[in-house]
Amino acid sequence: QVQLVESGGGLVQPGGSLRLSCAASGFALYYYVIGWFRQAPGKEREGVSCISGNGGSTKYTDSVKGRFTMSRDTAKNTVYLQMNSLKPEDTAVYYCAAEILPAQAMCRMIMEDYTYWGQGTQVTVSS
């Protein structure tokens, strides 16, 4: 059974950092693309970043480039989102999602591409 569990959210001041974790179970990361999405109050869910199954490529939405870094630890079957220089507009519930694809396949930050979703973790950036 595929399961994704996010953690690491919280309250942080502008300019601060957080590292989100997405612990995967029931599958090996190599066979799945993983995406991070977020949904702010009153807004649609949007793609933040994604990583291919073989870890060879990552993508970021323009608003987080240079500030967020997605990585993974295959031994722990966990994917991370390191978020630096956080801004109030980064406030949202962050979700990780997974979809089975060939290891070398490019990922996309499109919700409809993903079948499996975690429950989300709240990130609040405020002074």
N, C-alpha and C positions, 0 to 999 in steps of 0.2 A: 504494500500500500504506500503510495507516494504521499509524503508529508513534508511540509515546509513550516518552520517555526522561526519567526523573526524575534530579535531581541536587541537591546542596546539603545532604544530610544529614551528620550527624557527632555528635561528643560535645560537649555543652554543659553548663555548670553550671546549677542551678536559678536561675530569674530571668533567664537569658540569652535570646538571640534567634538564630534561624536563618531563612534564606529558602530555601525549596525552589523548584526550577524544574521545569517539565514542558514539554519541547520537543516540539512536535507536527510531524509530517511526513506528507505524503500526503493532507492535507485542510486546509481553511481553518477557523479557529476559529468563524467566523460561523455555520457550518452545524451546529455540534455543541455540546452541553452538555458541560461538563467537571466532573468530580467529584474530590475528594481523599478518600481512605479511608486507614485505618490499621489495623494488626493488631499487637497486643501479644502477647508469648509466652503461649501457653495460652488466648488469648481469640479470639473471633470478630472478623472484619474489621468495622469500623464506619465509617459515613460521617462525615466531618469538615466538609466544605463543598462547595459546588457553585456554578457560574455558568452563566447562560443563554448561548445562542449570540450574542445581540446585546450581551451584557455588562450588560444592564439590571437584572438581579437576581442577588443572591447569597444563599446560605443557609449557616447555620453550626449545628452541633450545639451544644447548650446549654453543654457543658463548655469550649468554646473561644471562645464569644462574648466580644467585648471584648479578646481576646488575639491571635486569628488574623485575618488579612485576606487574602482571595483577590483577585487582580487578573490582568490579562492585557495582553500587548503584541501586538497583531495584526500589527504590522510584523515582529516576530520570531517570530510564531506560537508564542508561549510563554505559559504560565500560571504564576503564582507563588502561593506560600502563605507569607506573612510570619507568622512565629510569634514572639510576644513573651511575656515573663513565663512562660517554659517551666517546667513542673513535672515531677517524676519520673514521674507518671502519663501524661505525653505520650510516654513512651518507646514506640516502635513502629517497624515498617516502614511507611513512607508510600507510597501508590500513587496515581497519577493515572489517571483513566479517562475515556473519551469515548463519546458516543453521538450519532448524527445525529438532529436534531430541528429543527422550525421555529425560526428565530432568536428569536422572541418567546416560545417555550415555556418554561414554568417548569421549573427543574431539581428533581430530588429526590435525596436522599442514600440511594438504595437500590441495592445492588449489582446486582440483577437488571435494572436499567434500562440498564446499560452493557455494551457489547459489547467495546470495546477497552481494554486495560490495559497499563500500563508494568510494568517489572520490579521497581520499588520502590527506596526509599532508606532506610537505617537512620537513625533519630534516637534518640539516647541522652541522657537528661537525668539527670546524676548529679554529685555532688560528689566 
